[in-house]
Amino acid sequence: MNAKKAAKIFKAFCDENRIRIIQLLQTGEKCGCNLLEDIQVSQPTLSHHMKILCDAEIVKSRKEGKWTHYSLSEEGMLQAIRYLQMLASSENEDSEQPCSQDTCSCR
């Protein structure tokens, strides 16, 4: 996963309302109108949050008439978990070798 994609995913988790939406979706699919009532934001604000969550592939949507129904994307959530695990992995740490440049201050 590239850094741009990772930033998009983690941006989705960096807002209190988006975390609340994710928590609400843990129990299953919800209509946008229900989410609107549960998190008590304006419709444009909800749309903004849902766009970020959907663009990050954390949430998926489907249209039914004039309403949109949202659910968690299992694959998207797993992708976020795998990337965070990769970042935290000691295998990705550089060895603690000092720099070879004479001007480096890390020695």
N, C-alpha and C positions, 0 to 999 in steps of 0.2 A: 504494500500500500504506500502510495506516495504521500508526502507531507501535506499537500493541498487537500486530498481526500480525508486525511486524518483530522485536519483542522476543521473541516466541515462537520465531521462526525462529533468532535468534541465541543464544537460551538453549540450543537443541539442540546448538550447537557449543561450548558452554562447559564441557565436562566431558571429561576424558581418556578415560573408558570409552566415551562416545558417539562420540568421534573414532575410537577403535579399532573400534567397531562399523561406522561409516561406511567405514572402510578395508577391513574384512573384506567388506562388501557390494559393494565396487567390482568384485570378481571375479564377482558374480552373486548370485542368490537363495540364502539360507541358512535352514535350519531353526533355530528358537529353541534347540533342544537343542544344535546345533553351535556357535552363538554362546555359549551357556552354557559349553561346554568351552573355547572359545578365549579368552574374556576372564576366566574363572575368578572369577565372582561368584555370589552366591546367585540362585535363580530369582526371588524377589521383587524383588531389585535389578535384574536384567535386565528384568523386566516394567516397572519404573519407568522405566528408560532408554528402552525401546521405546515406551512411551506418550508420552514427551516427543518422541521423534523422529517418531512417527506423527502426533501432534497438530500438529507444526510442518510436516507434509507433506513432510519430508525423506525419510522411509521410508514404504513402503506394505506392507501385510500381507495375507495370505490364509490362511484356515484349510484344513487338509487333515486330516480326522479329528481327533485330539486335539492335533495339532501346528499351530503357526503358522509360516508361512514369510515371511521378510522380504526386501525388495529396495529399492534406492534408487529414489526417485521422480525421474525426470529433470526433470519439470516443477518439482517442489519445489526441486531443486538450482539450476535455472536462475532461479527466482524469487529465491532468496537471492543469487545472483550479480548479477542485475539490480539488486536493491535496494542492495547494497553499492557497485556501480558508480555508482548514482544519488547515494548519499551522498558518494562521493569526487569526483563531478563538479564542476568549477569553475563550471558553469552554475547550480548550486544555492547558491553562496556569495552572501551579501549583499554589496552594494557596500560599499566601505570608507568610507562617509559617516559623519561624526561624528553623535552623537545630537543632537537638537534641544532636548533638555530642559536647563534651566539647572542642574539638580542632578546631572547625570551626571558621573561621574569619568573617563570615557574620553577626555576631550579632552586 
